[in-house]
Amino acid sequence: MKIAVCIKQVPTREWQPRLNDDKTWIRDQDVSYEMNEPDAYALEESLRLREKHGGEVVVCSAGPARVQQVIREALARGADRALHVEDDALGAADAFTAASAMTAAMAEQKFDLILTGLQSDDQGHAQFGPVLAEKLGIPHSTIIMEVNVDPSTRDAENGAARSGQVAGVRVKRELEGGWFQYVTMPLPALLTIQSGINQLRYATLKGIMAAKKKEIIKVAAPGGLAPRHKVIALHTPQKSKQTVMIGGSPAEAAKELVKRLREEARVL
């Protein structure tokens, strides 16, 4: 089974954001980056599927040259090779633009299964996976908590099981209110993986050394890409706190506290 896993490089969560001069994005000069955490779970799931059913895992990413930091990390964790759509303009691209940039390169690879994280830690739109699936013309399912390969799944085109090949997957989706949904899908397909689906592995010294020899195919971004949304302005959250002393007897103070929690804080 040929599996693609899409990963994104995002600012580290511990970094204190500093905005650029026009307040539309962060300053690239003084920021450190890491692999998007939901994508790390997608990577881990792809490696587990390969271990169970064979095949290869191909890491796919879009962005400037610095993105190779997380590509190498993914290769060190166990991915077989990588595909990098390199363009400086894709560093802060919206989901539609990033998916458009990767569509042609990924279509040529003819993947059986594509995994992405549910959403990115920086923009958090949760749109990249569905947009990419639509552009590739393949079915998709979101918020996946479990993936089971089903070799007996009927092929969607001819209605016959493909002997010796994986024809489909059965996935578990997380819904609201503690409910789940099970969906059977033919391949090729795209799944967006929920964080916490598995226990992440980390790169070993052997994996780090092996990653240096693994192939990274660089592809130029297609021309004519235009953003589909525009950031008007950003601002960092303002830290503020206020201490209020409530007088009276314990019973009176408790009654007043409950009243304020209900009417002012609205947490009750």
C-alpha positions as CSV (number, residue, x, y, z in Angstrom):
1,M,0.0,0.0,0.0
2,K,1.4,3.4,-1.0
3,I,0.6,5.9,1.7
4,A,1.2,9.6,1.7
5,V,1.2,11.7,4.8
6,C,1.0,15.5,4.6
7,I,2.9,17.4,7.2
8,K,3.2,21.1,7.9
9,Q,5.9,23.2,9.7
10,V,4.4,25.5,12.3
11,P,5.8,27.9,15.0
12,T,6.6,26.1,18.2
13,R,3.9,26.3,20.8
14,E,6.2,27.6,23.5
15,W,7.3,30.6,21.3
16,Q,5.9,34.0,22.1
17,P,4.4,35.3,18.9
18,R,5.7,38.5,17.5
19,L,3.7,40.1,14.7
20,N,5.2,41.7,11.6
21,D,4.9,45.4,10.9
22,D,1.5,45.3,9.2
23,K,0.1,43.0,11.8
24,T,-1.0,40.3,9.3
25,W,1.3,37.5,10.3
26,I,4.2,36.6,12.5
27,R,7.8,37.7,12.0
28,D,9.8,34.9,10.4
29,Q,13.2,36.3,11.5
30,D,13.0,35.3,15.2
31,V,10.7,32.3,15.3
32,S,11.5,28.6,15.8
33,Y,9.5,25.9,14.0
34,E,8.3,22.3,14.7
35,M,6.2,19.7,13.1
36,N,2.4,20.3,13.4
37,E,1.3,18.1,16.2
38,P,-1.9,16.7,14.5
39,D,0.3,15.8,11.5
40,A,2.7,13.9,13.8
41,Y,-0.3,11.6,14.7
42,A,-1.1,11.1,11.0
43,L,2.6,10.2,10.4
44,E,2.5,7.7,13.2
45,E,-0.7,6.1,11.9
46,S,0.9,5.8,8.4
47,L,3.9,4.0,9.8
48,R,1.8,1.6,11.8
49,L,-0.3,0.8,8.7
50,R,2.9,0.1,6.7
51,E,4.2,-2.1,9.4
52,K,1.0,-4.2,9.4
53,H,0.3,-4.3,5.6
54,G,3.6,-3.4,3.9
55,G,4.2,-0.7,1.2
56,E,5.8,2.7,1.7
57,V,5.2,6.0,3.4
58,V,5.9,9.2,1.5
59,V,6.0,12.5,3.4
60,C,4.5,15.4,1.4
61,S,4.9,19.1,2.4
62,A,4.7,22.5,0.9
63,G,6.6,25.6,1.9
64,P,10.0,27.3,1.8
65,A,13.4,25.6,2.1
66,R,13.1,25.6,5.9
67,V,10.3,23.0,5.7
68,Q,13.0,20.4,5.2
69,Q,13.6,20.5,9.0
70,V,10.3,18.7,9.6
71,I,10.7,16.6,6.5
72,R,14.0,15.2,7.8
73,E,12.4,14.6,11.2
74,A,9.6,12.6,9.5
75,L,12.1,10.6,7.6
76,A,14.1,9.9,10.8
77,R,10.9,8.6,12.4
78,G,10.5,6.0,9.7
79,A,9.1,7.5,6.5
80,D,10.6,6.1,3.3
81,R,11.0,9.2,1.1
82,A,9.6,12.7,0.8
83,L,8.0,15.1,-1.7
84,H,8.6,18.8,-1.2
85,V,6.7,21.5,-3.1
86,E,9.1,24.3,-2.5
87,D,8.1,28.0,-2.7
88,D,8.7,30.8,-0.3
89,A,5.1,32.1,-0.8
90,L,3.7,28.9,0.7
91,G,5.1,29.6,4.2
92,A,1.8,31.2,5.4
93,A,-0.5,30.0,2.6
94,D,-4.2,29.3,3.3
95,A,-5.5,25.8,3.0
96,F,-6.9,26.2,-0.5
97,T,-3.5,27.6,-1.8
98,A,-1.5,24.9,-0.1
99,A,-3.7,22.1,-1.4
100,S,-3.6,23.6,-4.9
101,A,0.2,23.7,-4.8
102,M,0.4,20.0,-3.9
103,T,-2.3,18.5,-6.1
104,A,-0.4,18.0,-9.3
105,A,2.7,16.5,-7.6
106,M,0.7,14.1,-5.5
107,A,-1.6,13.1,-8.3
108,E,1.4,11.8,-10.3
109,Q,2.4,9.5,-7.4
110,K,-1.0,7.7,-7.4
111,F,-1.2,7.1,-3.7
112,D,-3.6,4.5,-2.3
113,L,-4.2,6.4,1.0
114,I,-3.5,9.9,2.0
115,L,-3.4,11.0,5.7
116,T,-3.3,14.5,7.1
117,G,-3.6,16.0,10.6
118,L,-7.1,17.2,11.5
119,Q,-6.0,20.8,11.5
120,S,-2.9,23.0,11.8
121,D,-1.7,24.5,15.1
122,D,-1.1,27.9,13.5
123,Q,-4.2,28.6,11.3
124,G,-6.5,25.8,12.6
125,H,-9.0,25.9,9.7
126,A,-9.2,22.1,9.3
127,Q,-9.8,22.6,5.6
128,F,-6.6,21.4,3.9
129,G,-7.5,17.7,3.9
130,P,-11.0,18.0,2.4
131,V,-9.8,20.6,-0.2
132,L,-7.0,18.3,-1.3
133,A,-9.3,15.3,-1.6
134,E,-11.8,17.3,-3.7
135,K,-8.9,18.4,-6.0
136,L,-7.6,14.9,-6.3
137,G,-11.2,13.6,-7.0
138,I,-11.1,11.0,-4.2
139,P,-13.4,10.4,-1.2
140,H,-12.4,11.7,2.2
141,S,-13.4,11.3,5.9
142,T,-12.5,13.5,8.8
143,I,-11.8,13.3,12.6
144,I,-10.6,9.7,12.3
145,M,-9.9,7.8,15.5
146,E,-9.2,4.4,14.1
147,V,-8.1,2.9,10.7
148,N,-8.6,-0.7,9.8
149,V,-7.5,-2.0,6.4
150,D,-10.2,-4.2,4.8
151,P,-8.8,-6.3,1.9
152,S,-12.2,-7.8,1.2
153,T,-13.8,-4.4,0.5
154,R,-15.5,-4.4,-2.9
155,D,-13.9,-2.3,-5.5
156,A,-16.1,0.7,-6.2
157,E,-15.8,0.4,-10.0
158,N,-16.1,-3.2,-10.9
159,G,-17.7,-4.7,-7.7
160,A,-15.1,-7.4,-7.3
161,A,-12.5,-7.8,-4.6
162,R,-9.0,-7.3,-5.8
163,S,-7.0,-10.3,-4.9
164,G,-3.8,-9.6,-3.0
165,Q,-4.5,-5.9,-2.9
166,V,-6.0,-3.6,-0.3
167,A,-9.3,-2.4,-1.7
168,G,-10.6,-0.3,1.1
169,V,-10.5,0.8,4.7
170,R,-13.0,0.9,7.6
171,V,-12.6,4.0,9.8
172,K,-14.0,5.2,13.1
173,R,-15.0,8.9,13.2
174,E,-15.4,11.0,16.3
175,L,-18.8,12.8,16.5
176,E,-20.2,15.2,19.1
177,G,-21.5,14.1,22.5
178,G,-19.3,11.1,22.8
179,W,-20.7,9.4,19.7
180,F,-18.7,7.6,17.0
181,Q,-19.5,6.7,13.4
182,Y,-18.0,3.8,11.4
183,V,-17.5,4.3,7.7
184,T,-16.2,1.9,5.0
185,M,-14.4,3.6,2.2
186,P,-12.9,2.4,-1.1
187,L,-9.3,3.4,-2.0
188,P,-7.8,5.7,-3.0
189,A,-9.1,7.9,-0.2
190,L,-8.0,10.7,2.2
191,L,-8.4,10.7,6.0
192,T,-7.8,13.5,8.4
193,I,-6.4,12.1,11.7
194,Q,-7.5,13.2,15.2
195,S,-4.8,13.9,17.7
196,G,-4.4,11.2,20.3
197,I,-5.3,8.3,17.9
198,N,-2.0,6.6,18.9
199,Q,1.2,6.9,20.9
200,L,3.8,8.9,19.0
201,R,7.3,7.5,18.4
202,Y,10.4,9.6,18.3
203,A,13.4,9.5,16.0
204,T,16.2,7.2,17.1
205,L,19.9,7.8,16.4
206,K,19.8,5.1,13.7
207,G,16.8,6.7,12.2
208,I,18.4,10.1,12.1
209,M,21.5,8.7,10.4
210,A,19.3,6.8,7.9
211,A,17.3,9.9,7.1
212,K,20.3,11.6,5.6
213,K,20.3,9.1,2.8
214,K,16.6,9.1,2.0
215,E,15.3,10.8,-1.1
216,I,13.6,14.2,-1.0
217,I,12.0,15.1,-4.4
218,K,11.8,18.8,-4.8
219,V,8.9,20.1,-7.0
220,A,8.3,23.7,-8.0
221,A,4.9,25.1,-7.1
222,P,2.6,25.6,-10.1
223,G,2.1,29.2,-11.3
224,G,-1.0,31.2,-10.9
225,L,-1.6,30.4,-7.2
226,A,-3.7,33.1,-5.5
227,P,-4.8,33.1,-1.8
228,R,-8.5,32.6,-1.2
229,H,-8.6,34.4,2.1
230,K,-6.9,37.5,3.4
231,V,-5.8,38.2,6.9
232,I,-6.9,41.8,7.8
233,A,-5.2,42.0,11.2
234,L,-3.9,39.9,14.0
235,H,-3.3,40.7,17.7
236,T,-1.9,38.8,20.6
237,P,-4.1,38.1,23.6
238,Q,-3.9,40.6,26.4
239,K,-3.1,39.2,29.8
240,S,-5.3,40.8,32.5
241,K,-6.6,39.8,35.9
242,Q,-8.7,41.4,38.6
243,T,-9.0,40.4,42.2
244,V,-12.4,41.1,43.9
245,M,-12.8,40.7,47.7
246,I,-16.3,39.6,48.7
247,G,-17.3,40.6,52.2
248,G,-19.9,39.4,54.7
249,S,-20.4,36.1,56.5
250,P,-19.4,32.8,54.8
251,A,-23.0,32.1,53.8
252,E,-23.4,35.6,52.4
253,A,-20.1,35.5,50.6
254,A,-20.9,32.1,49.0
255,K,-24.3,33.3,47.8
256,E,-22.7,36.4,46.3
257,L,-19.9,34.4,44.7
258,V,-22.5,32.1,43.0
259,K,-24.4,35.1,41.8
260,R,-21.4,36.6,40.2
261,L,-20.3,33.4,38.6
262,R,-23.7,33.0,37.1
263,E,-24.4,36.6,36.0
264,E,-21.0,38.1,35.3
265,A,-18.6,35.2,34.6
266,R,-21.4,33.1,33.1
267,V,-19.8,29.8,34.1
268,L,-22.7,28.4,35.9
